[in-house]
Amino acid sequence: MWKRQVAPDRLVAEITREGALAAYTICVVLIVSGLAFIVASSDELWSRCDTESDACEVDAAAAGLVTLFSTAAIVAGAALYRSSRRRPIDPEGSSRFVVGLGVVFALGLLLVAWRIPAWTCERGRLDPVLELCLHPPASSEPARWVPLKQVLAALAVVGGVAIAARPRSGWPMALLAVLAWVGGAGWLLVDSFVR
């Protein structure tokens, strides 16, 4: 195997331990999420469609797009790993990858907020025009989840900014970001592709 030589005039910027942890965490999130979405969407991607089934073709097209974007996420994660592993660790180095952890946290909680339905019915079905639960011979008010969705969205933004603003926070913030991402992306994955 050959090793690539770095030109002596090319300086590689230092990175803090927290910055390296954030970079490696983002790499793992990108690569594992990409692989999970490819595996989950493969059934829809490779299924045979009847000539009369438009829904099957739409599912296959969506699975193709998911596979394309997931492949891009895997490549980005591998490139980030490759570039960050060459950087020397220095306490005075850069911690800017912690901003990426804030973005991962915010996107994860926003996905959770997005997946929660705005209204639900204990029984019957929701009529979106009337905003009522219809269960003949009567109707009832649906449970409203909009305030919870708004609180989660606000928490996502505030939490993401808080994580990004604390570059020396270390593994607790990385763990929070991963948990938020697993909650949001996992729910999306299960709802969308796992049947």
N, CA, C and O of each residue as an XYZ file, in Angstrom:
780
protein
N       0.839     -1.180      0.000
C       0.000      0.000      0.000
C       0.883      1.242      0.000
O       1.956      1.244      0.604
N       0.455      2.254     -0.647
C       1.224      3.489     -0.690
C       0.597      4.522      0.224
O      -0.613      4.518      0.452
N       1.422      5.393      0.735
C       0.948      6.479      1.590
C       1.059      7.782      0.822
O       2.046      8.050      0.137
N       0.025      8.574      0.960
C       0.033      9.869      0.300
C       0.845     10.845      1.141
O       0.606     10.997      2.339
N       1.786     11.491      0.516
C       2.633     12.456      1.205
C       1.974     13.822      1.180
O       1.473     14.256      0.142
N       1.973     14.504      2.325
C       1.453     15.860      2.403
C       2.595     16.809      2.079
O       3.685     16.689      2.640
N       2.353     17.734      1.192
C       3.383     18.702      0.815
C       3.826     19.480      2.041
O       2.994     19.841      2.874
N       5.138     19.750      2.170
C       5.622     20.456      3.363
C       5.053     21.858      3.519
O       4.957     22.356      4.641
N       4.672     22.513      2.418
C       4.139     23.863      2.533
C       2.648     23.871      2.844
O       2.069     24.931      3.081
N       2.020     22.693      2.844
C       0.586     22.610      3.135
C       0.386     22.310      4.616
O       0.789     21.259      5.113
N      -0.233     23.239      5.296
C      -0.456     23.065      6.718
C      -1.811     22.422      6.982
O      -2.810     22.774      6.355
N      -1.833     21.492      7.899
C      -3.075     20.852      8.304
C      -3.471     21.468      9.634
O      -2.689     21.454     10.585
N      -4.682     22.011      9.707
C      -5.121     22.707     10.908
C      -5.336     21.721     12.047
O      -5.782     20.592     11.839
N      -5.010     22.169     13.249
C      -5.222     21.346     14.427
C      -6.697     21.310     14.783
O      -7.480     22.162     14.364
N      -7.054     20.313     15.560
C      -8.429     20.145     16.002
C      -8.395     19.770     17.481
O      -7.499     19.052     17.924
N      -9.366     20.254     18.234
C      -9.429     19.887     19.650
C      -9.986     18.480     19.791
O     -10.506     17.913     18.829
N      -9.877     17.917     20.989
C     -10.455     16.583     21.231
C     -11.971     16.613     21.034
O     -12.557     15.678     20.487
N     -12.595     17.703     21.490
C     -14.041     17.825     21.315
C     -14.420     17.947     19.848
O     -15.423     17.386     19.408
N     -13.602     18.693     19.088
C     -13.850     18.822     17.659
C     -13.690     17.494     16.936
O     -14.464     17.174     16.035
N     -12.678     16.719     17.336
C     -12.484     15.397     16.734
C     -13.638     14.470     17.090
O     -14.124     13.724     16.239
N     -14.082     14.514     18.356
C     -15.229     13.699     18.761
C     -16.475     14.074     17.963
O     -17.218     13.201     17.514
N     -16.698     15.369     17.790
C     -17.852     15.825     17.009
C     -17.741     15.371     15.554
O     -18.729     14.929     14.969
N     -16.553     15.476     14.969
C     -16.363     15.064     13.580
C     -16.614     13.572     13.419
O     -17.298     13.154     12.485
N     -16.064     12.765     14.324
C     -16.257     11.318     14.232
C     -17.713     10.937     14.496
O     -18.225      9.993     13.894
N     -18.376     11.660     15.384
C     -19.794     11.393     15.640
C     -20.619     11.693     14.403
O     -21.505     10.915     14.048
N     -20.344     12.802     13.745
C     -21.071     13.148     12.520
C     -20.792     12.110     11.437
O     -21.699     11.746     10.688
N     -19.557     11.629     11.340
C     -19.221     10.575     10.369
C     -20.051      9.327     10.610
O     -20.619      8.764      9.674
N     -20.124      8.894     11.864
C     -20.881      7.690     12.198
C     -22.361      7.893     11.898
O     -23.012      7.005     11.348
N     -22.898      9.063     12.259
C     -24.313      9.348     11.994
C     -24.596      9.296     10.497
O     -25.582      8.689     10.079
N     -23.751      9.918      9.685
C     -23.968      9.931      8.236
C     -23.868      8.528      7.639
O     -24.724      8.126      6.851
N     -22.843      7.794      8.007
C     -22.625      6.479      7.404
C     -23.679      5.477      7.854
O     -24.241      4.763      7.024
N     -23.961      5.411      9.164
C     -24.939      4.445      9.662
C     -26.344      4.791      9.176
O     -27.105      3.899      8.802
N     -26.690      6.071      9.178
C     -28.016      6.467      8.677
C     -28.156      6.148      7.194
O     -29.191      5.640      6.763
N     -27.132      6.440      6.420
C     -27.169      6.132      4.998
C     -27.351      4.649      4.741
O     -28.167      4.253      3.908
N     -26.596      3.830      5.453
C     -26.735      2.380      5.285
C     -28.115      1.898      5.714
O     -28.711      1.059      5.039
N     -28.632      2.417      6.830
C     -29.954      2.002      7.309
C     -31.048      2.361      6.310
O     -31.943      1.556      6.054
N     -30.983      3.555      5.748
C     -31.996      3.953      4.780
C     -31.883      3.144      3.479
O     -32.902      2.833      2.863
N     -30.671      2.802      3.058
C     -30.513      1.971      1.863
C     -31.091      0.583      2.094
O     -31.810      0.056      1.246
N     -30.778     -0.005      3.239
C     -31.293     -1.340      3.543
C     -32.814     -1.315      3.648
O     -33.484     -2.197      3.112
N     -33.366     -0.316      4.332
C     -34.819     -0.260      4.520
C     -35.564      0.020      3.222
O     -36.689     -0.450      3.048
N     -34.971      0.764      2.324
C     -35.670      1.104      1.079
C     -35.420      0.107     -0.040
O     -36.009      0.232     -1.114
N     -34.564     -0.875      0.183
C     -34.219     -1.804     -0.894
C     -35.419     -2.645     -1.343
O     -35.520     -2.993     -2.519
N     -36.316     -2.970     -0.430
C     -37.486     -3.765     -0.808
C     -38.354     -3.011     -1.811
O     -38.795     -3.587     -2.805
N     -38.605     -1.719     -1.557
C     -39.401     -0.924     -2.488
C     -38.653     -0.662     -3.790
O     -39.258     -0.574     -4.858
N     -37.335     -0.540     -3.690
C     -36.537     -0.241     -4.877
C     -36.541     -1.399     -5.861
O     -36.600     -1.181     -7.071
N     -36.479     -2.612     -5.365
C     -36.346     -3.774     -6.239
C     -37.645     -4.559     -6.406
O     -37.617     -5.651     -6.973
N     -38.776     -4.047     -5.937
C     -40.028     -4.781     -6.075
C     -40.556     -4.653     -7.503
O     -40.335     -3.649     -8.181
N     -41.252     -5.686     -7.934
C     -41.869     -5.666     -9.263
C     -43.243     -5.030     -9.145
O     -44.000     -5.331     -8.223
N     -43.554     -4.162    -10.071
C     -44.830     -3.458    -10.051
C     -45.774     -4.034    -11.103
O     -45.354     -4.403    -12.200
N     -47.048     -4.103    -10.749
C     -48.059     -4.478    -11.734
C     -48.221     -3.325    -12.711
O     -47.833     -2.193    -12.424
N     -48.790     -3.620    -13.850
C     -48.980     -2.561    -14.848
C     -50.051     -1.571    -14.425
O     -50.087     -0.452    -14.937
N     -50.920     -1.957    -13.506
C     -52.012     -1.079    -13.082
C     -51.726     -0.350    -11.776
O     -52.574      0.412    -11.311
N     -50.568     -0.556    -11.173
C     -50.283     -0.008     -9.859
C     -49.358      1.199     -9.950
O     -48.149      1.057    -10.136
N     -49.938      2.386     -9.816
C     -49.129      3.609     -9.820
C     -48.431      3.815     -8.486
O     -47.335      4.374     -8.440
N     -49.063      3.362     -7.386
C     -48.470      3.543     -6.061
C     -47.141      2.806     -5.954
O     -46.206      3.295     -5.319
N     -47.055      1.654     -6.560
C     -45.816      0.880     -6.533
C     -44.691      1.628     -7.247
O     -43.553      1.639     -6.777
N     -45.007      2.248     -8.371
C     -43.996      2.999     -9.106
C     -43.543      4.223     -8.328
O     -42.367      4.583     -8.363
N     -44.458      4.855     -7.636
C     -44.093      6.017     -6.814
C     -43.200      5.573     -5.662
O     -42.218      6.246     -5.351
N     -43.526      4.446     -5.023
C     -42.688      3.934     -3.945
C     -41.290      3.591     -4.447
O     -40.299      3.880     -3.778
N     -41.211      2.978     -5.620
C     -39.910      2.627     -6.186
C     -39.100      3.878     -6.517
O     -37.891      3.909     -6.290
N     -39.745      4.894     -7.045
C     -39.041      6.143     -7.354
C     -38.549      6.826     -6.080
O     -37.427      7.331     -6.033
N     -39.392      6.839     -5.051
C     -38.977      7.433     -3.771
C     -37.814      6.654     -3.170
O     -36.882      7.247     -2.627
N     -37.865      5.327     -3.263
C     -36.770      4.508     -2.746
C     -35.483      4.762     -3.526
O     -34.393      4.736     -2.954
N     -35.606      5.008     -4.826
C     -34.432      5.347     -5.617
C     -33.803      6.658     -5.181
O     -32.581      6.771     -5.089
N     -34.650      7.656     -4.911
C     -34.123      8.937     -4.420
C     -33.493      8.791     -3.041
O     -32.448      9.380     -2.764
N     -34.130      8.006     -2.179
C     -33.575      7.768     -0.838
C     -32.214      7.090     -0.963
O     -31.276      7.445     -0.249
N     -32.103      6.126     -1.855
C     -30.829      5.436     -2.061
C     -29.768      6.392     -2.589
O     -28.613      6.326     -2.170
N     -30.142      7.266     -3.489
C     -29.203      8.241     -4.034
C     -28.691      9.188     -2.947
O     -27.485      9.401     -2.827
N     -29.599      9.753     -2.160
C     -29.190     10.675     -1.102
C     -28.447      9.956      0.026
O     -27.543     10.524      0.639
N     -28.825      8.719      0.295
C     -28.126      7.944      1.318
C     -26.697      7.634      0.892
O     -25.778      7.659      1.711
N     -26.517      7.342     -0.384
C     -25.165      7.105     -0.902
C     -24.330      8.377     -0.775
O     -23.154      8.313     -0.417
N     -24.923      9.516     -1.064
C     -24.208     10.791     -0.896
C     -23.838     11.023      0.564
O     -22.754     11.530      0.850
N     -24.724     10.660      1.492
C     -24.424     10.814      2.924
C     -23.271      9.904      3.335
O     -22.416     10.305      4.124
N     -23.243      8.689      2.812
C     -22.153      7.764      3.130
C     -20.825      8.303      2.599
O     -19.813      8.258      3.299
N     -20.825      8.808      1.377
C     -19.603      9.371      0.792
C     -19.152     10.596      1.593
O     -17.960     10.763      1.852
N     -20.102     11.453      1.984
C     -19.745     12.635      2.780
C     -19.178     12.225      4.139
O     -18.206     12.816      4.608
N     -19.776     11.223      4.768
C     -19.258     10.742      6.053
C     -17.860     10.171      5.926
O     -17.010     10.424      6.779
N     -17.609      9.406      4.876
C     -16.272      8.843      4.658
C     -15.254      9.944      4.361
O     -14.123      9.888      4.845
N     -15.645     10.939      3.572
C     -14.736     12.052      3.272
C     -14.431     12.874      4.521
O     -13.295     13.304      4.720
N     -15.431     13.092      5.352
C     -15.209     13.825      6.599
C     -14.280     13.042      7.516
O     -13.406     13.625      8.158
N     -14.457     11.742      7.582
C     -13.570     10.910      8.408
C     -12.144     10.988      7.886
O     -11.197     11.140      8.659
N     -11.999     10.885      6.585
C     -10.663     10.913      5.994
C      -9.962     12.247      6.254
O      -8.771     12.283      6.565
N     -10.707     13.329      6.125
C     -10.064     14.632      6.336
C      -9.814     14.933      7.805
O      -8.838     15.606      8.136
N     -10.670     14.450      8.687
C     -10.493     14.784     10.111
C      -9.491     13.878     10.813
O      -8.920     14.284     11.826
N      -9.258     12.676     10.319
C      -8.305     11.790     10.994
C      -6.862     12.213     10.777
O      -5.985     11.813     11.542
N      -6.598     13.009      9.757
C      -5.237     13.488      9.497
C      -4.885     14.710     10.331
O      -3.718     15.093     10.412
N      -5.882     15.321     10.947
C      -5.618     16.566     11.678
C      -5.060     16.254     13.068
O      -5.606     15.415     13.784
N      -3.983     16.924     13.446
C      -3.405     16.678     14.778
C      -4.303     17.258     15.881
O      -4.970     18.275     15.689
N      -4.303     16.582     17.041
C      -5.080     17.016     18.198
C      -4.266     18.065     18.957
O      -3.100     17.847     19.286
N      -4.899     19.198     19.226
C      -4.251     20.277     19.965
C      -5.323     20.997     20.777
O      -6.385     21.308     20.238
N      -5.073     21.274     22.068
C      -6.083     21.977     22.876
C      -6.446     23.359     22.350
O      -7.519     23.873     22.664
N      -5.580     23.962     21.562
C      -5.857     25.285     21.001
C      -6.409     25.201     19.576
O      -6.535     26.223     18.902
N      -6.734     24.013     19.122
C      -7.204     23.829     17.759
C      -8.665     24.223     17.577
O      -9.278     24.837     18.451
N      -9.197     23.857     16.435
C     -10.564     24.219     16.064
C     -11.572     23.238     16.650
O     -11.317     22.037     16.737
N     -12.709     23.771     17.045
C     -13.828     22.952     17.522
C     -15.062     23.172     16.672
O     -16.177     22.945     17.141
N     -14.896     23.602     15.449
C     -16.047     23.997     14.644
C     -16.965     22.835     14.276
O     -18.113     23.070     13.898
N     -16.499     21.593     14.372
C     -17.378     20.468     14.078
C     -18.491     20.328     15.111
O     -19.475     19.630     14.867
N     -18.348     20.979     16.256
C     -19.406     20.953     17.269
C     -20.662     21.640     16.730
O     -21.772     21.306     17.145
N     -20.503     22.581     15.825
C     -21.658     23.206     15.173
C     -22.460     22.137     14.423
O     -23.691     22.170     14.414
N     -21.764     21.203     13.802
C     -22.437     20.098     13.130
C     -23.251     19.247     14.082
O     -24.318     18.753     13.717
N     -22.753     19.068     15.310
C     -23.542     18.339     16.316
C     -24.832     19.081     16.639
O     -25.881     18.465     16.824
N     -24.749     20.400     16.707
C     -25.959     21.189     16.939
C     -26.959     21.024     15.812
O     -28.165     20.962     16.049
N     -26.462     20.953     14.587
C     -27.342     20.744     13.430
C     -27.966     19.351     13.482
O     -29.157     19.199     13.210
N     -27.176     18.335     13.829
C     -27.700     16.963     13.941
C     -28.793     16.902     15.007
O     -29.835     16.284     14.792
N     -28.558     17.542     16.158
C     -29.551     17.564     17.227
C     -30.834     18.248     16.762
O     -31.930     17.722     16.957
N     -30.691     19.421     16.148
C     -31.868     20.170     15.711
C     -32.653     19.401     14.643
O     -33.880     19.339     14.709
N     -31.973     18.826     13.679
C     -32.667     18.067     12.638
C     -33.369     16.833     13.210
O     -34.470     16.488     12.783
N     -32.733     16.175     14.170
C     -33.355     15.004     14.788
C     -34.641     15.349     15.510
O     -35.654     14.671     15.337
N     -34.611     16.402     16.322
C     -35.839     16.797     17.035
C     -36.886     17.365     16.084
O     -38.081     17.176     16.310
N     -36.469     18.053     15.033
C     -37.440     18.532     14.045
C     -38.111     17.364     13.326
O     -39.295     17.438     12.999
N     -37.370     16.294     13.078
C     -37.983     15.104     12.486
C     -39.005     14.477     13.433
O     -40.056     14.008     12.997
N     -38.694     14.472     14.724
C     -39.660     13.952     15.711
C     -40.917     14.808     15.695
O     -42.028     14.279     15.669
N     -40.750     16.130     15.711
C     -41.905     17.028     15.696
C     -42.721     16.860     14.417
O     -43.948     16.947     14.447
N     -42.054     16.622     13.310
C     -42.731     16.451     12.033
C     -43.543     15.161     12.002
O     -44.614     15.123     11.396
N     -43.054     14.115     12.640
C     -43.727     12.828     12.595
C     -44.944     12.760     13.519
O     -45.800     11.897     13.328
N     -45.045     13.634     14.502
C     -46.208     13.634     15.396
C     -47.393     14.217     14.634
O     -47.288     15.301     14.059
N     -48.515     13.509     14.625
C     -49.672     14.048     13.899
C     -50.240     15.271     14.614
O     -50.157     15.376     15.838
N     -50.814     16.190     13.848
C     -51.382     17.406     14.437
C     -52.646     17.102     15.229
O     -52.866     17.687     16.290
N     -53.484     16.187     14.723
C     -54.712     15.797     15.404
C     -54.830     14.282     15.378
O     -54.415     13.635     14.416
N     -55.395     13.724     16.430
C     -55.659     12.283     16.461
C     -57.056     12.038     17.014
O     -57.609     12.862     17.743
N     -57.605     10.899     16.655
C     -58.944     10.514     17.119
C     -58.835      9.233     17.937
O     -58.143      8.290     17.555
N     -59.538      9.219     19.076
C     -59.585      7.989     19.860
C     -60.374      6.922     19.131
O     -60.015      5.745     19.158
N     -61.442      7.330     18.484
C     -62.221      6.388     17.680
C     -62.759      7.136     16.472
O     -62.869      8.362     16.477
N     -63.092      6.378     15.444
C     -63.562      6.998     14.214
C     -62.405      7.475     13.362
O     -61.265      7.041     13.529
N     -62.720      8.377     12.443
C     -61.688      8.913     11.557
C     -61.730     10.432     11.597
O     -62.765     11.037     11.875
N     -60.603     11.022     11.318
C     -60.480     12.476     11.316
C     -60.928     13.026      9.971
O     -60.466     12.580      8.921
N     -61.822     13.990     10.012
C     -62.203     14.727      8.809
C     -61.395     16.017      8.823
O     -61.664     16.893      9.645
N     -60.402     16.159      7.927
C     -59.537     17.337      7.977
C     -60.246     18.641      7.645
O     -59.801     19.708      8.066
N     -61.345     18.572      6.893
C     -62.076     19.796      6.544
C     -62.842     20.312      7.760
O     -62.780     21.498      8.084
N     -63.552     19.429      8.419
C     -64.334     19.818      9.597
C     -63.496     19.852     10.870
O     -63.918     20.419     11.878
N     -62.309     19.244     10.827
C     -61.468     19.093     12.005
C     -62.236     18.438     13.142
O     -62.193     18.898     14.283
N     -62.941     17.358     12.816
C     -63.730     16.591     13.772
C     -63.454     15.106     13.577
O     -63.136     14.660     12.475
N     -63.579     14.355     14.650
C     -63.528     12.908     14.576
C     -64.943     12.420     14.275
O     -65.876     12.677     15.037
N     -65.087     11.722     13.171
C     -66.402     11.240     12.764
C     -66.528      9.767     13.138
O     -65.759      8.920     12.683
N     -67.515      9.489     13.975
C     -67.855      8.120     14.342
C     -69.374      8.079     14.461
O     -69.935      8.332     15.527
N     -70.032      7.754     13.339
C     -71.492      7.817     13.293
C     -72.118      7.008     14.418
O     -71.656      5.906     14.716
N     -73.111      7.512     15.017
C     -73.978      8.629     14.665
C     -73.530      9.953     15.271
O     -74.293     10.918     15.235
N     -72.333     10.037     15.821
C     -71.908     11.265     16.489
C     -70.540     11.695     15.954
O     -69.950     11.053     15.085
N     -70.074     12.791     16.504
C     -68.722     13.262     16.210
C     -68.123     13.801     17.501
O     -68.841     14.079     18.461
N     -66.809     13.947     17.516
C     -66.149     14.459     18.718
C     -64.934     15.283     18.313
O     -64.482     15.238     17.169
N     -64.424     16.027     19.268
C     -63.241     16.860     19.027
C     -61.994     15.977     19.008
O     -61.852     15.087     19.847
N     -61.099     16.215     18.064
C     -59.854     15.438     18.050
C     -58.870     15.955     19.100
O     -58.933     17.110     19.522
N     -57.967     15.076     19.506
C     -56.883     15.505     20.392
C     -55.909     16.335     19.556
O     -55.522     15.927     18.461
N     -55.520     17.481     20.067
C     -54.636     18.386     19.332
C     -53.205     18.254     19.855
O     -52.943     18.394     21.050
N     -52.303     17.986     18.936
C     -50.896     17.820     19.277
C     -50.042     18.980     18.773
O     -48.816     18.925     18.865
N     -50.659     20.012     18.251
C     -49.918     21.143     17.695
C     -49.043     21.834     18.749
O     -47.898     22.166     18.440
N     -49.526     22.068     19.983
C     -48.633     22.699     20.965
C     -47.372     21.875     21.250
O     -46.287     22.438     21.401
N     -47.507     20.553     21.324
C     -46.333     19.706     21.537
C     -45.363     19.818     20.363
O     -44.149     19.875     20.557
N     -45.901     19.849     19.154
C     -45.053     19.999     17.973
C     -44.296     21.329     18.003
O     -43.118     21.382     17.652
N     -44.971     22.393     18.420
C     -44.326     23.702     18.493
C     -43.243     23.738     19.565
O     -42.181     24.325     19.358
N     -43.509     23.115     20.707
C     -42.504     23.068     21.779
C     -41.282     22.275     21.323
O     -40.150     22.694     21.567
N     -41.495     21.131     20.662
C     -40.365     20.338     20.171
C     -39.556     21.093     19.121
O     -38.327     21.021     19.111
N     -40.242     21.814     18.241
C     -39.524     22.592     17.223
C     -38.694     23.700     17.871
O     -37.551     23.930     17.477
N     -39.259     24.379     18.854
C     -38.507     25.425     19.559
C     -37.330     24.827     20.324
O     -36.237     25.392     20.334
N     -37.558     23.679     20.966
C     -36.494     22.999     21.691
C     -35.383     22.551     20.740
O     -34.205     22.582     21.096
N     -35.759     22.141     19.545
C     -34.766     21.727     18.555
C     -33.849     22.888     18.184
O     -32.629     22.736     18.134
N     -34.447     24.043     17.927
C     -33.642     25.203     17.524
C     -32.790     25.697     18.685
O     -31.594     25.939     18.520
N     -33.392     25.848     19.848
C     -32.651     26.343     21.015
C     -31.561     25.353     21.424
O     -30.434     25.752     21.720
N     -31.897     24.070     21.440
C     -30.904     23.057     21.796
C     -29.769     22.977     20.800
O     -28.612     22.830     21.193
N     -30.083     23.072     19.503
C     -29.039     23.060     18.491
C     -28.094     24.231     18.623
O     -26.880     24.073     18.487
N     -28.646     25.418     18.890
C     -27.796     26.598     19.084
C     -26.972     26.457     20.364
O     -25.806     26.848     20.396
N     -27.568     25.905     21.410
C     -26.841     25.725     22.674
C     -25.683     24.743     22.513
O     -24.597     24.967     23.047
N     -25.912     23.662     21.782
C     -24.829     22.698     21.552
C     -23.721     23.341     20.723
O     -22.540     23.163     21.020
N     -24.092     24.076     19.698
C     -23.098     24.724     18.842
C     -22.329     25.813     19.585
O     -21.167     26.074     19.275
N     -22.968     26.445     20.557
C     -22.325     27.542     21.287
C     -21.362     27.050     22.362
O     -20.589     27.841     22.901
N     -21.395     25.765     22.682
C     -20.509     25.213     23.716
C     -19.508     24.255     23.079
O     -19.688     23.039     23.146
N     -18.462     24.786     22.466
C     -17.540     23.920     21.734
C     -16.705     22.994     22.608
O     -16.103     22.057     22.084
N     -16.646     23.213     23.888
C     -15.834     22.367     24.765
C     -16.678     21.399     25.588
O     -16.237     20.932     26.638
N     -17.888     21.096     25.119
C     -18.818     20.288     25.913
C     -18.510     18.796     25.879
O     -18.764     18.114     26.872
N     -17.982     18.265     24.800
C     -17.549     16.881     24.757
C     -18.643     15.866     24.506
O     -19.617     16.134     23.803
N     -18.463     14.693     25.096
C     -19.331     13.556     24.781
C     -20.777     13.699     25.216
O     -21.629     13.107     24.554
N     -21.146     14.441     26.288
C     -22.585     14.518     26.599
C     -23.401     15.160     25.469
O     -24.515     14.721     25.183
N     -22.858     16.179     24.839
C     -23.579     16.818     23.737
C     -23.590     15.923     22.502
O     -24.565     15.915     21.750
N     -22.526     15.179     22.292
C     -22.508     14.227     21.175
C     -23.571     13.148     21.391
O     -24.253     12.746     20.448
N     -23.706     12.687     22.617
C     -24.718     11.682     22.932
C     -26.132     12.242     22.734
O     -26.994     11.559     22.181
N     -26.372     13.468     23.179
C     -27.682     14.095     22.961
C     -27.999     14.237     21.478
O     -29.123     13.977     21.047
N     -27.011     14.649     20.707
C     -27.229     14.810     19.268
C     -27.554     13.469     18.613
O     -28.456     13.386     17.780
N     -26.826     12.427     18.986
C     -27.073     11.104     18.404
C     -28.448     10.587     18.819
O     -29.172     10.035     17.991
N     -28.816     10.756     20.083
C     -30.131     10.295     20.537
C     -31.264     11.026     19.812
O     -32.251     10.404     19.419
N     -31.125     12.332     19.637
C     -32.152     13.084     18.914
C     -32.232     12.611     17.462
O     -33.327     12.459     16.920
N     -31.087     12.380     16.835
C     -31.077     11.924     15.450
C     -31.676     10.521     15.324
O     -32.469     10.264     14.418
N     -31.304      9.628     16.218
C     -31.840      8.266     16.164
C     -33.353      8.292     16.373
O     -34.081      7.554     15.709
N     -33.830      9.133     17.288
C     -35.274      9.244     17.502
C     -35.998      9.749     16.268
O     -37.002      9.164     15.862
N     -35.514     10.814     15.671
C     -36.192     11.398     14.517
C     -36.029     10.590     13.246
O     -37.013     10.273     12.577
N     -34.785     10.251     12.905
C     -34.543      9.499     11.672
C     -35.061      8.070     11.797
O     -35.547      7.493     10.824
N     -34.955      7.499     13.000
C     -35.474      6.146     13.200
C     -36.980      6.079     13.031
O     -37.498      5.154     12.405
N     -37.682      7.054     13.586
C     -39.140      7.103     13.442
C     -39.523      7.279     11.973
O     -40.436      6.615     11.482
N     -38.823      8.174     11.274
C     -39.077      8.376      9.850
C     -38.820      7.097      9.062
O     -39.601      6.738      8.181
N     -37.736      6.419      9.377
C     -37.384      5.187      8.685
C     -38.433      4.105      8.898
O     -38.854      3.445      7.949
N     -38.850      3.926     10.141
C     -39.843      2.891     10.440
C     -41.192      3.223      9.813
O     -41.840      2.347      9.240
N     -41.617      4.470      9.915
C     -42.904      4.870      9.328
C     -42.902      4.785      7.798
O     -43.921      4.451      7.195
N     -41.777      5.082      7.179
C     -41.733      5.174      5.731
C     -41.478      3.855      5.027
O     -42.073      3.584      3.984
N     -40.593      3.024      5.590
C     -40.158      1.861      4.839
C     -40.397      0.508      5.503
O     -40.534     -0.496      4.803
N     -40.450      0.454      6.810
C     -40.602     -0.838      7.477
C     -42.052     -1.190      7.539
O     -42.859     -0.434      8.080
N     -42.400     -2.332      6.989
C     -43.809     -2.772      6.974
C     -43.931     -4.148      7.546
O     -45.034     -4.691      7.619
